[in-house]
């Protein structure tokens, strides 16, 4: 029950953070943490966590990353990648990871692709949204 409560708190926190579009990557990271609680709780339903992760990716527009010097932007993106990779390792260490592997890895590919496109100042396209939301 403790893990289910933590999952819910993380999901709510991510939603609150996401109200400011420039914090959508932070919301993604918080939501990714909710997945750890879901796995600890031996949940069978990950739809709520996955839909949030996808939604936050679609909000990652380039102008969010455009603040600061080129060096500052690279540092910010490097920090996000480092944080998500740290959480990613934790998620992949769970015995029940195999139950979410396909969907989770699709989401993470979309996340890294979006970061790369944002660095190149490319906005989220309708085709990209459709790919993310698969």
DSSP file (Angstrom, degrees, kcal/mol; ACC not computed):
  #  RESIDUE AA STRUCTURE BP1 BP2  ACC     N-H-->O    O-->H-N    N-H-->O    O-->H-N    TCO  KAPPA ALPHA  PHI   PSI    X-CA   Y-CA   Z-CA
    1    1 A X     >        0   0    0      0, 0.0     4,-2.4     0, 0.0     5,-0.2   0.000 360.0 360.0 360.0 -36.8    0.0    0.0    0.0
    2    2 A X  H  >  +     0   0    0      1,-0.2     4,-2.2     2,-0.2     5,-0.1   0.900 360.0  47.9 -58.1 -41.7    2.9    2.4    0.8
    3    3 A X  H  > S+     0   0    0      2,-0.2     4,-2.6     1,-0.2    -1,-0.2   0.859 109.2  52.9 -70.5 -34.9    4.2    2.0   -2.8
    4    4 A X  H  > S+     0   0    0      2,-0.2     4,-2.2     1,-0.2    -1,-0.2   0.903 110.3  48.1 -65.3 -40.6    0.7    2.7   -4.3
    5    5 A X  H  X S+     0   0    0     -4,-2.4     4,-2.5     2,-0.2    -2,-0.2   0.922 111.9  49.5 -64.0 -44.3    0.4    5.8   -2.2
    6    6 A X  H  X S+     0   0    0     -4,-2.2     4,-2.6     1,-0.2    -2,-0.2   0.903 108.9  52.8 -62.6 -41.1    3.9    7.0   -3.3
    7    7 A X  H  X S+     0   0    0     -4,-2.6     4,-2.4     1,-0.2    -1,-0.2   0.940 110.7  47.3 -57.7 -47.7    3.0    6.3   -7.0
    8    8 A X  H  X S+     0   0    0     -4,-2.2     4,-2.5     1,-0.2    -2,-0.2   0.902 111.3  50.6 -62.5 -42.0   -0.1    8.4   -6.6
    9    9 A X  H  X S+     0   0    0     -4,-2.5     4,-2.6     1,-0.2    -1,-0.2   0.904 110.9  49.2 -62.9 -41.1    1.8   11.2   -4.9
   10   10 A X  H  X S+     0   0    0     -4,-2.6     4,-2.6     2,-0.2    -2,-0.2   0.907 110.8  49.9 -64.6 -41.6    4.4   11.2   -7.7
   11   11 A X  H  X S+     0   0    0     -4,-2.4     4,-2.1     2,-0.2    -2,-0.2   0.921 112.9  46.5 -63.5 -44.0    1.7   11.3  -10.4
   12   12 A X  H  X S+     0   0    0     -4,-2.5     4,-2.4     2,-0.2    -2,-0.2   0.916 112.2  50.8 -64.5 -43.0    0.0   14.2   -8.7
   13   13 A X  H  X S+     0   0    0     -4,-2.6     4,-2.5     1,-0.2    -2,-0.2   0.919 109.4  50.7 -60.3 -43.9    3.4   16.0   -8.2
   14   14 A X  H  X S+     0   0    0     -4,-2.6     4,-2.3     1,-0.2    -1,-0.2   0.910 109.8  50.3 -61.1 -42.2    4.2   15.5  -11.9
   15   15 A X  H  X S+     0   0    0     -4,-2.1     4,-0.6     2,-0.2    -1,-0.2   0.918 110.9  48.6 -63.4 -42.6    0.8   17.0  -12.9
   16   16 A X  H >< S+     0   0    0     -4,-2.4     3,-1.0     1,-0.2     4,-0.3   0.926 112.9  47.3 -63.2 -44.3    1.3   20.0  -10.8
   17   17 A X  H >< S+     0   0    0     -4,-2.5     3,-1.4     1,-0.2     6,-0.3   0.868 105.2  61.4 -63.3 -36.6    4.8   20.6  -12.1
   18   18 A X  H 3< S+     0   0    0     -4,-2.3    -1,-0.2     1,-0.3    -2,-0.2   0.609  78.9  84.2 -72.0 -10.9    3.6   20.2  -15.7
   19   19 A X  T << S+     0   0    0     -3,-1.0     2,-0.8    -4,-0.6    -1,-0.3   0.820  86.6  61.6 -60.8 -27.1    1.2   23.1  -15.5
   20   20 A X  S X  S-     0   0    0     -3,-1.4     3,-3.0    -4,-0.3    -1,-0.2  -0.887  84.4-152.1 -97.8 108.3    4.3   25.2  -16.3
   21   21 A X  G >  S+     0   0    0     -2,-0.8     3,-1.9     1,-0.3     4,-0.2   0.810  91.2  64.8 -54.2 -33.5    5.2   23.9  -19.8
   22   22 A X  G 3  S+     0   0    0      1,-0.3    -1,-0.3     2,-0.1     3,-0.2   0.593  99.8  54.7 -68.0  -6.1    8.8   24.8  -19.3
   23   23 A X  G <> S+     0   0    0     -3,-3.0     4,-2.2    -6,-0.3    -1,-0.3   0.144  71.4 111.7-109.1  19.1    8.9   22.2  -16.5
   24   24 A X  H <> S+     0   0    0     -3,-1.9     4,-2.1     1,-0.2    -1,-0.1   0.813  75.6  54.0 -65.0 -30.1    7.6   19.3  -18.6
   25   25 A X  H  > S+     0   0    0     -3,-0.2     4,-2.3     2,-0.2    -1,-0.2   0.906 108.4  49.6 -70.4 -39.4   11.0   17.5  -18.4
   26   26 A X  H  > S+     0   0    0      2,-0.2     4,-2.4     1,-0.2    -2,-0.2   0.913 109.9  51.4 -61.8 -41.5   10.9   17.7  -14.6
   27   27 A X  H  X S+     0   0    0     -4,-2.2     4,-2.7     1,-0.2    -2,-0.2   0.906 108.0  52.6 -60.9 -41.4    7.4   16.3  -14.7
   28   28 A X  H  X S+     0   0    0     -4,-2.1     4,-2.5     1,-0.2    -2,-0.2   0.924 109.4  48.6 -58.8 -45.5    8.6   13.5  -16.9
   29   29 A X  H  X S+     0   0    0     -4,-2.3     4,-1.7     2,-0.2    -2,-0.2   0.897 112.0  48.3 -64.9 -41.2   11.3   12.6  -14.4
   30   30 A X  H  X S+     0   0    0     -4,-2.4     4,-1.4     2,-0.2    -1,-0.2   0.928 112.9  48.6 -63.4 -44.2    8.9   12.7  -11.5
   31   31 A X  H  X S+     0   0    0     -4,-2.7     4,-1.1     1,-0.2    -2,-0.2   0.870 106.8  55.9 -64.4 -37.1    6.5   10.5  -13.4
   32   32 A X  H  X S+     0   0    0     -4,-2.5     4,-0.8     1,-0.2     3,-0.4   0.884 105.1  53.4 -61.6 -37.7    9.3    8.1  -14.3
   33   33 A X  H >X S+     0   0    0     -4,-1.7     4,-1.3     1,-0.2     3,-0.6   0.834 100.0  61.3 -64.0 -33.4    9.9    7.8  -10.5
   34   34 A X  H 3X S+     0   0    0     -4,-1.4     4,-2.1     1,-0.2    -1,-0.2   0.830  95.7  61.9 -61.9 -31.0    6.2    6.9  -10.1
   35   35 A X  H 3X S+     0   0    0     -4,-1.1     4,-2.4    -3,-0.4    -1,-0.2   0.855  97.8  56.6 -64.0 -34.5    6.9    3.9  -12.3
   36   36 A X  H <X S+     0   0    0     -4,-0.8     4,-2.4    -3,-0.6    -1,-0.2   0.934 107.7  47.6 -61.1 -45.5    9.4    2.6   -9.7
   37   37 A X  H  X S+     0   0    0     -4,-1.3     4,-2.1     2,-0.2    -2,-0.2   0.886 110.0  53.3 -62.9 -38.6    6.7    2.7   -7.0
   38   38 A X  H  <>S+     0   0    0     -4,-2.1     5,-2.5     2,-0.2     4,-0.2   0.919 110.5  46.5 -61.4 -44.0    4.3    0.9   -9.4
   39   39 A X  H ><5S+     0   0    0     -4,-2.4     3,-1.2     1,-0.2    -2,-0.2   0.891 111.3  51.4 -67.2 -38.9    6.9   -1.9   -9.9
   40   40 A X  H 3<5S+     0   0    0     -4,-2.4    -1,-0.2     1,-0.3    -2,-0.2   0.862 108.5  52.0 -63.6 -35.6    7.5   -2.1   -6.2
   41   41 A X  T 3<5S-     0   0    0     -4,-2.1    -1,-0.3    -5,-0.2    -2,-0.2   0.474 111.6-124.1 -79.1  -1.4    3.8   -2.4   -5.6
   42   42 A X  T < 5 -     0   0    0     -3,-1.2    -3,-0.2    -4,-0.2    -2,-0.1   0.860  45.0-176.1  58.2  37.3    3.7   -5.3   -8.2
   43   43 A X      < -     0   0    0     -5,-2.5    -1,-0.1    -6,-0.2     3,-0.1  -0.221  27.5-161.2 -61.6 152.4    1.1   -3.3  -10.1
   44   44 A X  S    S+     0   0    0      1,-0.2     2,-0.6    55,-0.0    -1,-0.1   0.488  76.1  66.9-109.0 -11.2   -0.5   -4.9  -13.2
   45   45 A X        +     0   0    0      1,-0.1    -1,-0.2    -7,-0.1     4,-0.1  -0.939  44.2 157.8-119.8 112.4   -1.8   -1.6  -14.6
   46   46 A X     >  +     0   0    0     -2,-0.6     4,-2.9     1,-0.1     5,-0.3   0.291  44.2 107.1-111.9   5.7    0.8    0.9  -15.8
   47   47 A X  H  > S+     0   0    0      1,-0.2     4,-2.8     2,-0.2     5,-0.2   0.872  77.9  51.7 -56.8 -42.2   -1.5    2.8  -18.2
   48   48 A X  H  > S+     0   0    0      2,-0.2     4,-1.6     1,-0.2    -1,-0.2   0.914 114.1  43.2 -63.3 -43.3   -1.8    5.9  -16.0
   49   49 A X  H  > S+     0   0    0      2,-0.2     4,-2.2     1,-0.2    -2,-0.2   0.936 116.1  47.8 -67.6 -47.0    2.0    6.2  -15.6
   50   50 A X  H  X S+     0   0    0     -4,-2.9     4,-2.4     1,-0.2     5,-0.2   0.898 109.4  52.2 -63.7 -41.5    2.7    5.6  -19.2
   51   51 A X  H  X S+     0   0    0     -4,-2.8     4,-2.3    -5,-0.3    -1,-0.2   0.885 110.2  49.8 -64.8 -36.4    0.1    8.0  -20.5
   52   52 A X  H  X S+     0   0    0     -4,-1.6     4,-2.4    -5,-0.2    -1,-0.2   0.928 109.2  50.9 -64.9 -45.0    1.6   10.7  -18.3
   53   53 A X  H  X S+     0   0    0     -4,-2.2     4,-1.7     1,-0.2    -2,-0.2   0.926 112.5  46.9 -57.9 -45.6    5.1   10.0  -19.6
   54   54 A X  H  X S+     0   0    0     -4,-2.4     4,-1.9     1,-0.2    -1,-0.2   0.913 110.2  52.8 -63.1 -43.3    3.9   10.3  -23.1
   55   55 A X  H  X S+     0   0    0     -4,-2.3     4,-0.8     1,-0.2    -1,-0.2   0.909 107.9  50.8 -60.7 -42.8    1.9   13.5  -22.5
   56   56 A X  H >< S+     0   0    0     -4,-2.4     3,-0.6     1,-0.2     4,-0.3   0.859 106.4  55.0 -66.5 -34.0    5.0   15.2  -21.0
   57   57 A X  H >< S+     0   0    0     -4,-1.7     3,-1.7     1,-0.2    -1,-0.2   0.918 103.5  55.4 -62.8 -41.6    7.1   14.3  -24.0
   58   58 A X  H 3< S+     0   0    0     -4,-1.9    -1,-0.2     1,-0.3    -2,-0.2   0.701 104.3  55.4 -66.4 -17.4    4.6   15.9  -26.3
   59   59 A X  T << S+     0   0    0     -4,-0.8     2,-2.1    -3,-0.6    -1,-0.3   0.474  76.0 107.8 -91.0  -2.6    5.0   19.2  -24.3
   60   60 A X    <   +     0   0    0     -3,-1.7     2,-0.2    -4,-0.3    -1,-0.1  -0.493  49.0 174.1 -82.2  77.6    8.8   19.4  -24.7
   61   61 A X    >>  -     0   0    0     -2,-2.1     3,-1.5   -40,-0.1     4,-0.5  -0.532  41.3-115.3 -83.7 152.3    9.0   22.2  -27.2
   62   62 A X  H >> S+     0   0    0      1,-0.3     3,-1.3     2,-0.2     4,-0.9   0.808 108.5  69.2 -58.7 -33.4   12.4   23.7  -28.2
   63   63 A X  H 34 S+     0   0    0      1,-0.3    -1,-0.3     2,-0.2     3,-0.3   0.777  91.0  63.0 -61.5 -23.5   11.7   27.1  -26.6
   64   64 A X  H X4 S+     0   0    0     -3,-1.5     3,-0.5     1,-0.2    -1,-0.3   0.880 109.5  39.6 -63.4 -36.9   11.9   25.5  -23.2
   65   65 A X  H << S+     0   0    0     -3,-1.3    -1,-0.2    -4,-0.5    -2,-0.2   0.530  97.0  82.6 -89.2  -7.9   15.5   24.5  -23.9
   66   66 A X  T 3<  +     0   0    0     -4,-0.9     2,-0.5    -3,-0.3    -1,-0.2   0.440  63.5 105.6 -82.4   1.2   16.4   27.8  -25.6
   67   67 A X  S <  S+     0   0    0     -3,-0.5     2,-0.1    -4,-0.2    -3,-0.0  -0.704  75.4  10.2 -87.0 127.6   17.0   29.8  -22.4
   68   68 A X  S    S-     0   0    0     -2,-0.5     2,-0.0     4,-0.1    -3,-0.0  -0.424 101.8 -40.0 103.7-179.8   20.7   30.4  -21.7
   69   69 A X     >  -     0   0    0     -2,-0.1     4,-2.5     1,-0.1     5,-0.2  -0.259  60.7-102.3 -75.2 168.2   23.9   30.0  -23.6
   70   70 A X  H  > S+     0   0    0      1,-0.2     4,-2.3     2,-0.2     5,-0.1   0.888 125.5  51.7 -58.2 -39.0   24.5   27.0  -25.8
   71   71 A X  H  > S+     0   0    0      2,-0.2     4,-2.2     1,-0.2    -1,-0.2   0.897 108.8  49.7 -64.8 -41.4   26.7   25.6  -23.1
   72   72 A X  H  > S+     0   0    0      2,-0.2     4,-2.4     1,-0.2    -2,-0.2   0.885 110.1  51.2 -65.5 -38.8   24.0   26.1  -20.5
   73   73 A X  H  X S+     0   0    0     -4,-2.5     4,-2.5     2,-0.2     5,-0.2   0.928 109.8  49.3 -64.4 -45.1   21.5   24.4  -22.7
   74   74 A X  H  X S+     0   0    0     -4,-2.3     4,-2.5     1,-0.2    -2,-0.2   0.898 111.8  49.3 -61.0 -40.7   23.9   21.4  -23.2
   75   75 A X  H  X S+     0   0    0     -4,-2.2     4,-2.3     2,-0.2    -1,-0.2   0.901 110.4  50.6 -65.0 -41.5   24.4   21.2  -19.5
   76   76 A X  H  X S+     0   0    0     -4,-2.4     4,-2.1     2,-0.2    -2,-0.2   0.933 113.7  44.0 -62.7 -46.7   20.7   21.3  -18.8
   77   77 A X  H  X S+     0   0    0     -4,-2.5     4,-2.5     1,-0.2    -2,-0.2   0.894 111.8  53.4 -66.9 -39.8   20.0   18.5  -21.3
   78   78 A X  H  X S+     0   0    0     -4,-2.5     4,-2.5    -5,-0.2    -1,-0.2   0.895 108.1  51.4 -60.9 -39.8   22.9   16.4  -20.0
   79   79 A X  H  X S+     0   0    0     -4,-2.3     4,-2.6     2,-0.2    -2,-0.2   0.932 109.9  48.8 -62.2 -46.0   21.5   16.7  -16.5
   80   80 A X  H  X S+     0   0    0     -4,-2.1     4,-2.6     1,-0.2     5,-0.2   0.907 112.1  48.7 -61.1 -42.3   18.1   15.5  -17.7
   81   81 A X  H  X S+     0   0    0     -4,-2.5     4,-2.4     2,-0.2    -1,-0.2   0.923 111.4  49.8 -64.2 -43.6   19.7   12.6  -19.5
   82   82 A X  H  X S+     0   0    0     -4,-2.5     4,-2.0     2,-0.2    -2,-0.2   0.920 112.4  47.5 -60.9 -45.1   21.7   11.7  -16.5
   83   83 A X  H  X S+     0   0    0     -4,-2.6     4,-2.1     1,-0.2     5,-0.2   0.934 113.6  46.3 -63.2 -47.0   18.7   11.8  -14.2
   84   84 A X  H  X S+     0   0    0     -4,-2.6     4,-2.6     1,-0.2    -1,-0.2   0.868 111.9  51.6 -67.1 -34.6   16.5    9.7  -16.5
   85   85 A X  H  X S+     0   0    0     -4,-2.4     4,-2.1    -5,-0.2    -1,-0.2   0.868 107.7  52.9 -68.9 -35.5   19.3    7.1  -17.0
   86   86 A X  H  X S+     0   0    0     -4,-2.0     4,-1.4     2,-0.2    -2,-0.2   0.938 114.5  41.2 -62.4 -46.9   19.7    6.8  -13.2
   87   87 A X  H  X S+     0   0    0     -4,-2.1     4,-2.5     1,-0.2    -2,-0.2   0.890 110.5  59.3 -67.2 -39.3   16.0    6.1  -12.8
   88   88 A X  H  X S+     0   0    0     -4,-2.6     4,-2.6     1,-0.2    -2,-0.2   0.897 103.0  51.5 -56.2 -44.5   16.1    3.9  -15.9
   89   89 A X  H  X S+     0   0    0     -4,-2.1     4,-0.8     1,-0.2    -1,-0.2   0.894 109.9  50.0 -61.5 -40.0   18.7    1.6  -14.3
   90   90 A X  H >< S+     0   0    0     -4,-1.4     3,-0.7     1,-0.2     4,-0.4   0.928 111.4  48.3 -63.0 -45.4   16.5    1.3  -11.2
   91   91 A X  H >< S+     0   0    0     -4,-2.5     3,-1.4     1,-0.2    -2,-0.2   0.917 109.4  52.1 -62.3 -44.9   13.5    0.4  -13.3
   92   92 A X  H 3< S+     0   0    0     -4,-2.6    -1,-0.2     1,-0.3    -2,-0.2   0.642  98.5  67.4 -70.4 -13.3   15.3   -2.2  -15.3
   93   93 A X  T << S+     0   0    0     -4,-0.8    -1,-0.3    -3,-0.7    -2,-0.2   0.598  77.7 104.2 -81.4 -11.7   16.6   -3.9  -12.2
   94   94 A X  S X  S-     0   0    0     -3,-1.4     3,-1.5    -4,-0.4     4,-0.3  -0.449  73.4-133.9 -73.8 142.7   13.1   -5.1  -11.1
   95   95 A X  G >  S+     0   0    0      1,-0.3     3,-0.6    -2,-0.1    -1,-0.1   0.853 108.0  51.4 -60.2 -35.8   12.1   -8.7  -11.6
   96   96 A X  G >  S+     0   0    0      1,-0.2     3,-1.4   -57,-0.1     4,-0.3   0.256  76.5 105.9 -89.6  13.6    8.8   -7.7  -13.1
   97   97 A X  G X>  +     0   0    0     -3,-1.5     3,-2.2     1,-0.3     4,-1.3   0.852  67.1  70.0 -58.2 -35.0   10.4   -5.3  -15.6
   98   98 A X  G <4 S+     0   0    0     -3,-0.6     4,-0.4     1,-0.3    -1,-0.3   0.781  89.3  63.0 -56.4 -26.3    9.7   -7.7  -18.4
   99   99 A X  G <4 S+     0   0    0     -3,-1.4    -1,-0.3     1,-0.2    -2,-0.2   0.691 117.3  26.5 -73.9 -17.1    6.0   -6.9  -18.1
  100  100 A X  T <> S+     0   0    0     -3,-2.2     4,-3.0    -4,-0.3     5,-0.3   0.419  90.4 107.2-119.9  -2.4    6.6   -3.3  -19.1
  101  101 A X  H  X S+     0   0    0     -4,-1.3     4,-2.6     1,-0.2     5,-0.3   0.864  79.4  45.9 -49.5 -53.3    9.7   -3.6  -21.2
  102  102 A X  H  > S+     0   0    0     -4,-0.4     4,-1.7     1,-0.2    -1,-0.2   0.947 119.2  39.1 -60.5 -52.6    8.2   -3.0  -24.6
  103  103 A X  H  > S+     0   0    0      1,-0.2     4,-2.1     2,-0.2    -2,-0.2   0.914 117.3  50.0 -65.7 -44.3    6.1    0.0  -23.7
  104  104 A X  H  X S+     0   0    0     -4,-3.0     4,-2.5     1,-0.2    -2,-0.2   0.920 110.3  48.8 -63.4 -45.0    8.7    1.6  -21.5
  105  105 A X  H  X S+     0   0    0     -4,-2.6     4,-2.2    -5,-0.3    -1,-0.2   0.850 109.0  53.9 -67.0 -33.1   11.5    1.3  -24.0
  106  106 A X  H  X S+     0   0    0     -4,-1.7     4,-2.2    -5,-0.3    -1,-0.2   0.934 110.2  47.8 -61.6 -45.9    9.3    2.9  -26.7
  107  107 A X  H  X S+     0   0    0     -4,-2.1     4,-2.4     1,-0.2    -2,-0.2   0.916 111.4  49.3 -62.1 -44.6    8.6    5.8  -24.3
  108  108 A X  H  X S+     0   0    0     -4,-2.5     4,-2.5     2,-0.2     5,-0.2   0.880 109.0  52.3 -67.0 -36.7   12.3    6.2  -23.5
  109  109 A X  H  X S+     0   0    0     -4,-2.2     4,-2.3     1,-0.2    -1,-0.2   0.933 111.3  47.9 -60.9 -44.4   13.3    6.2  -27.2
  110  110 A X  H  X S+     0   0    0     -4,-2.2     4,-2.5     2,-0.2    -2,-0.2   0.888 110.4  52.7 -62.5 -39.8   10.7    8.9  -27.8
  111  111 A X  H  X S+     0   0    0     -4,-2.4     4,-2.3     2,-0.2    -2,-0.2   0.948 112.1  43.1 -61.7 -50.4   12.0   10.9  -24.9
  112  112 A X  H  X S+     0   0    0     -4,-2.5     4,-2.1     1,-0.2    -1,-0.2   0.866 113.8  52.0 -67.0 -35.6   15.6   10.8  -26.1
  113  113 A X  H  X S+     0   0    0     -4,-2.3     4,-2.5    -5,-0.2    -1,-0.2   0.917 109.8  49.7 -63.6 -43.3   14.5   11.6  -29.7
  114  114 A X  H  X S+     0   0    0     -4,-2.5     4,-2.8     2,-0.2    -2,-0.2   0.905 109.3  51.1 -64.3 -42.0   12.5   14.6  -28.4
  115  115 A X  H  X S+     0   0    0     -4,-2.3     4,-2.2     1,-0.2    -1,-0.2   0.927 111.5  48.5 -59.7 -43.7   15.4   15.9  -26.4
  116  116 A X  H  X S+     0   0    0     -4,-2.1     4,-1.2     1,-0.2    -2,-0.2   0.917 113.2  46.5 -63.2 -43.5   17.6   15.6  -29.5
  117  117 A X  H  <>S+     0   0    0     -4,-2.5     5,-2.8     1,-0.2    -1,-0.2   0.879 110.0  53.5 -67.4 -37.4   15.0   17.4  -31.7
  118  118 A X  H ><5S+     0   0    0     -4,-2.8     3,-1.7     1,-0.2    -1,-0.2   0.896 104.9  54.9 -63.8 -39.0   14.5   20.1  -29.1
  119  119 A X  H 3<5S+     0   0    0     -4,-2.2    -1,-0.2     1,-0.3    -2,-0.2   0.836 107.8  50.4 -60.2 -32.0   18.3   20.7  -29.1
  120  120 A X  T 3<5S-     0   0    0     -4,-1.2    -1,-0.3    -5,-0.2    -2,-0.2   0.337 120.2-114.0 -88.2   6.8   18.0   21.2  -32.9
  121  121 A X  T < 5 +     0   0    0     -3,-1.7     2,-0.6     1,-0.2    -3,-0.2   0.792  65.3 149.6  65.9  31.4   15.2   23.7  -32.3
  122  122 A X      < -     0   0    0     -5,-2.8    -1,-0.2    -8,-0.1    -2,-0.1  -0.854  40.4-135.4 -97.5 123.0   12.6   21.4  -34.0
  123  123 A X        -     0   0    0     -2,-0.6     2,-0.4     1,-0.1   -62,-0.1  -0.245  34.3 -86.0 -70.9 164.1    9.0   21.7  -32.6
  124  124 A X        -     0   0    0    -66,-0.1     2,-0.2     4,-0.1    -1,-0.1  -0.589  50.6-152.3 -71.0 122.8    6.9   18.7  -31.8
  125  125 A X     >  -     0   0    0     -2,-0.4     4,-2.3     1,-0.1     5,-0.1  -0.501  25.4-112.1 -93.3 165.3    5.1   17.7  -35.0
  126  126 A X  H  > S+     0   0    0      1,-0.2     4,-2.3     2,-0.2     5,-0.2   0.881 119.9  53.1 -62.6 -38.1    1.8   15.9  -35.4
  127  127 A X  H  > S+     0   0    0      2,-0.2     4,-2.1     1,-0.2    -1,-0.2   0.899 108.6  49.6 -64.1 -40.0    3.6   12.8  -36.7
  128  128 A X  H  > S+     0   0    0      2,-0.2     4,-2.7     1,-0.2    -2,-0.2   0.914 109.2  51.7 -65.6 -41.8    5.9   12.8  -33.7
  129  129 A X  H  X S+     0   0    0     -4,-2.3     4,-2.6     1,-0.2    -2,-0.2   0.923 109.3  50.4 -59.0 -44.8    2.9   13.1  -31.3
  130  130 A X  H  < S+     0   0    0     -4,-2.3     4,-0.4     1,-0.2    -1,-0.2   0.893 111.3  48.6 -61.7 -39.9    1.3   10.1  -33.1
  131  131 A X  H >< S+     0   0    0     -4,-2.1     3,-0.9     1,-0.2    -2,-0.2   0.921 113.0  47.7 -65.7 -43.8    4.5    8.1  -32.7
  132  132 A X  H 3< S+     0   0    0     -4,-2.7    -2,-0.2     1,-0.2    -1,-0.2   0.910 110.6  51.2 -62.3 -43.0    4.8    9.0  -29.0
  133  133 A X  T 3<        0   0    0     -4,-2.6    -1,-0.2     1,-0.2    -2,-0.2   0.458 360.0 360.0 -80.2  -0.7    1.2    8.2  -28.3
  134  134 A X    <         0   0    0     -3,-0.9    -1,-0.2    -4,-0.4    -2,-0.1   0.530 360.0 360.0 -54.3 360.0    1.3    4.7  -29.9
